[in-house]
Amino acid sequence: MTTHQAQPASAVVAFRPLVGAERAVEITDEQLHGRRCIGCGTDHQLVDAGHVYTPTGEAPLGWAVRSCAPCMAAD
């Protein structure tokens, strides 16, 4: 019997980085809650990277997100 590891659910959200233009990104729950890099998903040496916005019934809900240094430099 083969065991498959479940992939985390992802969502497409509006990302507003600290520097640069807003863009749509696909992220997981761990990235949404700032526990993993918004770019690559690592959990090492994270810094504030901006916010993502998820749709709600009335107005988008903002979430602070984080990035690792290599992904932050690549933006």
Residue, then its C-alpha position, 0 to 999 in steps of 0.5 A: m500500500t502506497t501512502h500519499q502525503a496530502q498537499p496543503a490547500s492553496a488559494v489565489v490572493a492579492f499580494r501587496p509587497l512592501v516594495g513593488a506592484e500588487r500581484a496575484v499569488e497562490i499561497t498555502d494556509e501556512q504562508l497566509h498566517g506568516r509561518r512560511c515564506i510567501g515566495c518559496g515556502t521556507d520557514h527560515q529567517l523570515v522578515d515582514a514582506g507586506h500583506v495579502y488580501t482574501p475576499t470576504g462578503e463585504a471587504p477584503l481581509g488583510w493578512a501580514v505575510r513574511s518572506c525569506a531574504p532570497c525571495m525578498a531580494a528577488d522581488 
